[in-house]
Amino acid sequence: MARSSLIPFHRVLISAGILFCAGFAVWSWLAASPTLAVVFAILAAALGIYLWNLNRILGYPSDRRD
Protein backbone atom coordinates (compact mmCIF):
# COMPACT_ATOMS: atom_id res chain seq x y z
CA MET A 1 0.00 0.00 0.00
CA ALA A 2 1.41 3.42 -0.97
CA ARG A 3 1.74 5.93 1.81
CA SER A 4 -0.02 9.25 1.53
CA SER A 5 2.10 12.35 1.02
CA LEU A 6 0.28 14.01 3.93
CA ILE A 7 1.80 11.71 6.54
CA PRO A 8 5.19 13.51 6.72
CA PHE A 9 3.37 16.85 6.98
CA HIS A 10 1.20 15.42 9.77
CA ARG A 11 4.37 14.34 11.59
CA VAL A 12 5.73 17.89 11.33
CA LEU A 13 2.51 19.35 12.71
CA ILE A 14 2.41 16.91 15.61
CA SER A 15 6.09 17.62 16.36
CA ALA A 16 5.33 21.35 16.41
CA GLY A 17 2.45 20.66 18.79
CA ILE A 18 4.76 18.69 21.09
CA LEU A 19 7.32 21.50 21.11
CA PHE A 20 4.65 24.11 21.78
CA CYS A 21 3.05 22.14 24.63
CA ALA A 22 6.40 21.34 26.23
CA GLY A 23 7.58 24.94 25.94
CA PHE A 24 4.31 26.30 27.29
CA ALA A 25 4.49 23.84 30.19
CA VAL A 26 7.95 25.11 31.11
CA TRP A 27 6.86 28.73 30.76
CA SER A 28 3.77 28.11 32.89
CA TRP A 29 5.82 26.41 35.57
CA LEU A 30 8.22 29.36 35.69
CA ALA A 31 5.26 31.77 35.77
CA ALA A 32 3.96 30.01 38.93
CA SER A 33 1.00 28.28 37.29
CA PRO A 34 1.64 24.62 38.11
CA THR A 35 -1.82 23.38 37.13
CA LEU A 36 -1.52 24.74 33.60
CA ALA A 37 2.05 23.44 33.41
CA VAL A 38 0.96 19.91 34.34
CA VAL A 39 -1.92 19.96 31.82
CA PHE A 40 0.36 21.01 28.97
CA ALA A 41 3.06 18.53 30.01
CA ILE A 42 0.44 15.77 29.83
CA LEU A 43 -0.66 17.02 26.41
CA ALA A 44 2.95 17.00 25.19
CA ALA A 45 3.40 13.44 26.45
CA ALA A 46 0.13 12.32 24.82
CA LEU A 47 1.15 13.85 21.49
CA GLY A 48 4.55 12.19 21.80
CA ILE A 49 2.94 8.79 22.32
CA TYR A 50 0.65 9.44 19.37
CA LEU A 51 3.60 10.36 17.15
CA TRP A 52 5.57 7.30 18.31
CA ASN A 53 2.65 4.99 17.38
CA LEU A 54 1.45 6.81 14.26
CA ASN A 55 2.29 3.99 11.83
CA ARG A 56 0.43 1.45 13.95
CA ILE A 57 -2.55 3.78 14.38
CA LEU A 58 -2.76 4.32 10.62
CA GLY A 59 -2.50 0.59 9.99
CA TYR A 60 0.88 0.56 8.25
CA PRO A 61 3.08 -2.51 8.78
CA SER A 62 6.04 -2.16 11.12
CA ASP A 63 9.41 -1.29 9.54
CA ARG A 64 11.25 -3.32 12.19
CA ARG A 65 12.56 -6.75 11.35
CA ASP A 66 12.55 -9.08 14.33
Buried (B, 14 or more C-beta within 10 A) or exposed (E): EEEEEEEEEEEEEBEEBBEBBBEBBBEBBEEEBEEBBEBBBEBBBEBBEEBEEBEEEEEEEEEEEE
